[in-house]
């Protein structure tokens, strides 16, 4: 069985609301299928991070302060990260990580933090620091041939615009902007979203979609994850969806 390699970027800085748990969920669901995983970490100031053989690049969420601290370090990896994207490496990015891969992030004081420019979207925070998109959120997205409801928690002042291919349609909550009909950004090998939680613990089918993509890319053969016992996750999702969508 092939081994998957995960690059966890800035784990000590980008970990709002337990976002690092997404890496643990991926490792757990791989282990249940007999897939080995290796996690490589890139921290601020690391000079020799090796991206060769990486299957997943993961960035969690962070506040304005953390984004300002690591922006220059991230820009220094531009060529490596763009090469990985073009090679089909899977990108999973939450909140601050989502914003930093766009053109720029302008904070509530008007300071512009340059993004990596991997995607066309950009983010501008509300000048009213108390005005935020905050609360539980449900979106609907396409996973394979089925629609799937994704549950999470959003807390962001940034308003992300010029998103050409959203992650999903908002059923409850805000999304990319106040009262937006769409949330996040998506490509075949990209999931970028404001949903904390951690995201993958509430949405196991999304985790399996990422694993299936990476294993298919790695082996050259279509990989279909074997079913595992998700009884607890299924029951929790049912309760949450009933609660969050009861007024819809």
Secondary structure, DSSP 8 states (H G I E B T S, - for coil): ---EEEEEESTTTS-GGGTTHHHHHHHHHHHTTT--EEEEEE-TT------TT--EEEE----HHHHHHHHHHHHTTHHHHHHHHHTT-EEEEETHHHHHTSSEEE-TTS-EEE---SSS-EEEE-SSTT--EEEEEEEEEEETTEEEEEEEEEEE-EEEE--SS-SEEEEES--SSTT-SEESEEETTEEEES-BS-HHHH-HHHHHHHHHHHHHHHHSS---------HHHHHHHHHHHHHHSTT-
